[in-house]
Amino acid sequence: MQRLDGSPLSRSTLWNAFKSAQEHLELEPIPIHSTRHTHAAMLIEAEWDMKSIADRLGHESPTTTINTYAHISHKHAENTLHNFDEYMEKLGQ
């Protein structure tokens, strides 16, 4: 997040807004870092390529992203394989 002038918000400002939103919505508190994992999972499910996800998360290499989120990427790979199998079956009809 950033200010209107484009400068970054301080960590405490972001944390305080996050904590306030959780309290307002009466949610169980979660670490703010959890939102990073949720965001990465959503990008994988949205079929972003790993290089783009790595860039967005600030990872030096897509290998870091793949190793960190392998449990999600395996599920995505299984879904992709299933979709490809269905596609090939349709071609054979």
Residue, then its C-alpha position, 0 to 999 in steps of 0.5 A: m500500500q502507499r500514500l496518495d503521494g506514492s510513498p509507502l505506508s509505514r509498517s505500523t500504519l498497515w498493521n494498525a489498519f489490518k488489526s482494526a479491520q479484524e476487530h471491526l469484522e469481529l474476526e479471530p486475529i491472524p498474522i498479517h503475513s498470512t495474507r501474503h500466503t493467501h494472495a499467493a494461493m489466489l494467484i496460483e489458482a488464477e493460473w498466473d505463471m510462477k515467474s510473475i508470482a515470484d516477481r510480485l512477491g519479491h522472490e529472487s527466483p521462481t524456484t523460491t516461490i515453487n518451493t514455498y507454495a509447492h503444496i498449492s502448485h501440486k494441486h494446481a498441476e493436478n487440476t491442469l492435468h485433469n483439464f488436459d485429459e478431458y480436452m484430449e478425450k473431447l478431441g477423440q470423440 
